[in-house]
C-alpha cells in the first residue's frame, strides 16, 4: 500500500492542474472556500494550476529517482 501513495499524489496534482488550466470557471467556487479572505479570480486559479502541474513533475521525478 505504501507504494501507491506517491503515484496517487502525482495523478491528483496533475489532474487538478490540468482542470485549473482548462476550466477555471468551474473551480471558482472551490477556490472561494479555500482562499477565504482573498477573492478567487481566473488569474489566481491559473497560477495555482501551474503550481500543481510543477508539483506533479517534481513528484514524478522523485518517483523515478527512487527506483
Order of alpha helices (4+ residues) and beta strands (2+ residues): alpha-alpha-alpha
